[in-house]
Amino acid sequence: MRLHPKSILRMSVLFVWAICCQSAMADDDILFTDSFADVKGRVIGQIDGKTEVAGEPATRRLVPFMGTSPLADGKLTIRALEDPVTAGFDGQPGVLAISFKTVPSVATYCGFVYLGGVTPDRALSLKEITEAPNLQNLKRIKLKFRFRATNPLDDGAIGATYGCRLEPLVDNSYASRLSFGSIQATDKWQSFETTLDQGQNLATFLKTVASATPAVYKLVWGQVGPITNYQPGDTLLIDDIEFSRVSP
């Protein structure tokens, strides 16, 4: 049997439409995204535990933290810049830059907390986790971001290791952390990507979320190993943070 040309055309159109619908259905559901395209130049940092701020009004909620030692020779100074000038992975300006400005001989820990935007509608709320704190849900939720290292003080010293984790915004949140291990930043843009079920400390994380029902979560990048692993000027650039839910 020979098909009429119009029938063949109609079937072709239907086939293409079906493929497009299937592709659309397979797209991940974006839960949170931040390209840092609208940052204005806010700076927040700590010098031996004392917080200092400068620049334009904040557009992101960033919190520095550190644990200093009385045995330290020199000050620990860390800084987070909402950088509106440096180009991100996509070549467009706007990144988060977290850096070590001065490095002592000893420091217990340090890092930065990111909680999303300063307005409630742009907070890192991740209600999809809070509403279903179970392993099956975490298997479908994916975290992705771009990162790169730089050092404006010494081009030959570019590169450092940082820890990455997700925590619910609760008391003693570190105990309930979902740890993703460490990232090794170089002078090239890289992509970090994982589903949340791959994190360590899953049972405690889920138990805390179920009991405390946190309204906000925090993404943390911090020191790995002794502080002497870092040099003054070591900077971690972060771009294109995204949490998504993978289609079943």
TAZI-V713257 format. One record per pair of residues at least 12 apart in sequence whose C-alpha atoms are under 6 Angstrom apart, sorted by the first residue. I is the first residue (numbers start at 0). J is the second residue. Records with the same first field share a line. If there is no record, write none. Layout:
I->J, J
//
This chain:
25->246
27->244, 245, 246
28->243, 244
29->243
30->242, 243
31->241, 242
32->240, 241
33->239, 240
34->238, 239
35->93, 94
36->93
38->81, 83
39->55, 83
40->54, 55, 81, 82, 83
41->54, 55, 57, 80, 81
42->54, 79, 80
43->78, 79
44->77, 78, 79
45->76, 77
46->75, 76
47->74, 75
58->116, 117
59->115, 116, 117
60->114, 115, 116, 117
61->112, 113
62->111, 112
63->110, 111
64->109, 110
65->108, 109
66->107, 108
67->106, 107
68->106
71->103, 104, 105
72->103, 104
73->103
74->103
75->101, 102, 103
76->100, 101
77->98, 99, 100
78->97, 98
79->96, 97
80->96
81->95
82->94, 95
94->237, 238
95->236, 237
96->235, 236
97->234, 235
98->233, 234
99->231, 232, 233
100->231, 232
101->231
102->231
106->226
108->222
109->221, 222
110->220, 221, 222
111->219, 220
112->218, 219
113->217, 218
114->217
123->215, 216
124->214, 215, 216
129->212
132->205, 209
137->195, 196
138->194, 196
139->244, 245
140->194, 195, 243, 244
141->193, 194, 242, 243
142->192, 193, 241, 242
143->191, 192, 240, 241
144->190, 191, 239, 240
145->189, 190, 237, 238, 239
146->188, 189, 236, 237
147->184, 185, 186, 187, 188, 235, 236
148->184, 185, 186, 234, 235
149->234
150->232, 233, 234
152->232
158->184, 185
159->183, 184
160->182, 183
161->181, 182, 221, 222, 223
162->180, 181, 220, 221, 223
163->179, 181, 219, 220
164->177, 178, 179, 218, 219
165->177, 217, 218
166->216, 217
167->216
168->215, 216
175->203, 204
177->198, 199, 200
178->198, 199
179->198
//
